[in-house]
Amino acid sequence: MNLHPATIVILSAAASYIIGATPFGMIISRLKGVDLRKSGSGNIGATNVGRVLGRRWGYLCFLLDLAKGLAPVVAAGMISDFAGMSFLLKQFVWLAAGLGAILGHVFTFWLAFRGGKGVATALGVVLGVFPYLTLPGLAAFGIWIAVTLITRYVSVGSIAAALAFAPLFVVMNYRTIGELAPLATFAGLMILLILARHLTNMRRLLAGVENKIGSKAGR
């Protein structure tokens, strides 16, 4: 049965939201007998999991949160190819799947629409849109690692990576940038969402009370 492209876009967004809404941080912490919302910073992301439960659990949460962004986008691309969609329409399917996964993580219906910051899931999304978002995404991830190690603030690394992503996207896709308007729009929306989710961290940084890596209090 052939589906209309708009139907594929809507179904991709809905399915990706459900996948993205899986609160792996909460699941891991519950299995360890901890309510993550009442521990550390109260955030359900990998940073707080690592601080409360230990690094290996934080790494596991990071990989799972990344996977729930990567898998839906890869699947959406394969479905688009199978349906014989044009490259322009394929971008909209990618966009729908990517935004759905990120919004699911940030506003999970399992937790009264309160979730994580979206960085790991966003990284998974950009890695899945090969090569247009993958290459700038890997470069931004490198910036995240470097800035986080230098400053020992995960939030500063996340903000720096988000701000660097758009220029990296333009530079690495300059030859075909005119054909990538939907992906460029997606990149901009993703950056704004991540920055908005870090407003509290920005306030704490300005006040000098943001937690560094290794501190007991959660982010």
C-alpha positions in Angstrom: 0.0 0.0 0.0 1.4 3.4 -1.1 1.2 6.1 1.5 1.0 9.8 0.8 4.2 11.7 1.6 2.4 13.8 4.2 1.2 10.6 5.9 4.8 9.3 6.1 5.9 12.6 7.6 3.2 12.5 10.3 3.8 8.8 11.1 7.5 9.4 11.3 7.1 12.3 13.7 4.6 10.4 15.9 6.6 7.1 16.0 9.9 9.0 16.7 8.2 11.0 19.5 7.2 7.8 21.2 10.6 6.3 20.9 12.3 9.6 22.0 10.0 9.8 25.0 11.4 6.6 26.5 13.1 7.9 29.7 16.1 5.7 29.9 17.6 7.8 32.7 14.6 7.1 34.9 14.5 3.5 33.9 18.1 3.0 34.9 17.8 4.8 38.1 14.6 3.0 39.1 16.3 -0.4 38.5 19.0 0.9 40.9 16.4 1.9 43.5 16.8 5.6 43.0 14.3 8.3 41.9 16.5 10.5 39.6 14.0 13.4 39.8 14.8 13.6 43.5 18.5 13.1 43.3 21.3 15.4 42.1 19.8 18.1 39.8 16.6 16.2 39.3 17.4 16.0 35.6 16.9 12.6 33.9 19.8 13.0 31.4 23.1 11.1 31.3 25.0 13.8 33.2 22.8 13.4 36.3 22.7 9.6 35.9 26.5 9.5 35.9 26.8 11.8 38.9 24.2 10.0 41.0 24.8 6.4 39.9 28.4 6.4 38.6 30.1 7.0 35.3 29.3 3.6 33.7 25.6 4.1 34.1 25.9 7.7 32.8 27.7 6.3 29.7 25.0 3.7 29.2 22.3 6.3 29.5 24.1 8.6 27.0 24.4 5.7 24.5 20.7 4.8 24.9 19.6 8.4 24.6 21.8 8.8 21.5 20.3 5.6 20.0 16.7 6.8 20.3 17.7 9.8 18.1 19.7 7.7 15.7 17.4 4.8 15.0 14.3 6.7 14.1 16.1 9.0 11.7 18.0 6.1 10.0 14.6 4.2 9.7 12.9 7.3 8.2 15.6 7.7 5.6 15.3 4.0 4.6 11.5 4.3 4.4 11.8 7.5 2.2 14.2 5.6 -0.2 11.8 2.6 -0.3 8.9 4.9 -1.1 10.9 6.5 -3.9 10.5 10.0 -2.4 12.5 13.0 -3.8 15.4 14.3 -1.9 13.4 17.4 -0.8 10.6 15.2 0.6 13.2 12.9 2.2 14.5 15.9 4.1 11.1 16.6 5.5 10.8 13.0 6.7 14.2 13.3 8.3 13.1 16.6 9.9 9.9 15.1 11.3 11.7 12.0 12.7 14.5 14.1 14.2 12.3 16.7 15.8 9.9 14.0 17.0 12.7 12.1 18.8 14.2 15.2 20.4 10.9 16.6 21.5 10.0 13.2 22.9 13.1 13.2 25.0 12.7 16.8 26.2 8.9 16.6 26.7 8.3 12.9 27.6 4.6 12.1 28.2 5.7 9.4 30.7 6.9 12.2 33.1 4.3 14.9 32.7 6.1 16.3 29.7 9.3 16.9 31.6 12.5 15.3 30.3 16.2 15.8 29.6 18.1 18.5 27.8 18.2 16.7 24.4 21.9 16.8 23.7 22.6 13.1 23.4 19.4 12.5 21.4 20.2 15.4 19.1 23.6 14.0 18.5 22.0 10.7 17.5 19.7 12.5 15.1 22.5 14.3 13.3 24.6 11.2 13.1 21.7 9.5 11.3 21.4 12.2 8.6 24.4 11.1 6.6 26.5 13.0 5.5 24.7 16.3 5.6 24.3 16.5 9.4 26.7 13.7 10.4 30.0 15.5 9.5 29.1 18.8 11.2 27.6 16.8 14.1 30.9 14.9 14.6 32.9 18.1 14.5 30.5 19.7 17.1 30.8 16.6 19.3 34.6 17.0 19.1 34.1 20.6 20.3 31.8 19.4 23.1 34.5 17.0 24.3 37.3 19.6 24.1 35.4 22.4 25.8 34.0 20.1 28.5 37.4 18.7 29.3 39.0 22.2 29.5 36.2 23.9 31.5 34.9 20.8 33.3 31.4 22.1 32.7 29.2 19.8 30.7 26.8 22.6 30.1 29.5 24.9 28.6 30.5 22.1 26.3 26.9 21.6 25.2 26.3 25.3 24.6 29.6 25.6 22.7 28.7 22.6 20.5 25.2 23.9 19.8 26.5 27.3 18.8 29.2 25.8 16.5 26.9 23.4 14.7 25.2 25.9 12.4 28.5 27.4 11.0 29.9 23.9 10.7 26.8 22.8 8.8 27.1 25.7 6.3 30.9 25.2 5.8 30.7 21.5 5.3 27.7 21.7 2.9 28.5 24.9 1.1 28.4 23.3 -2.4 24.8 22.0 -1.9 23.5 24.4 0.7 20.8 25.7 -1.7 19.2 22.2 -1.8 19.3 21.7 2.0 16.8 24.3 3.2 14.7 21.9 5.3 17.8 20.5 7.0 19.1 24.0 7.6 15.8 24.9 9.2 15.9 21.7 11.3 19.5 22.6 12.4 18.4 26.0 13.5 15.4 24.7 15.5 17.5 22.1 17.2 20.1 24.6 18.3 17.4 27.0 19.7 15.8 24.1 21.6 19.1 23.0 23.1 20.0 26.5 24.1 16.6 27.1 25.6 17.0 23.9 27.7 20.2 25.3 29.1 18.9 28.6 30.2 19.0 27.5 33.8 22.6 26.4 33.4 23.5 29.7 31.9 22.1 31.5 34.9 24.1 29.3 37.2 27.2 29.9 35.2 26.7 33.7 35.5 26.1 33.3 39.2 29.2 31.1 39.6 27.2 28.2 41.1 27.2 25.8 38.2 28.4 22.3 39.0 31.6 21.0 37.5 32.4 17.4 36.5 33.1 15.5 39.7 30.9 17.6 42.0 28.4 15.8 44.1 25.4 18.0 43.2 23.7 17.2 39.9 23.3 19.4 36.9 
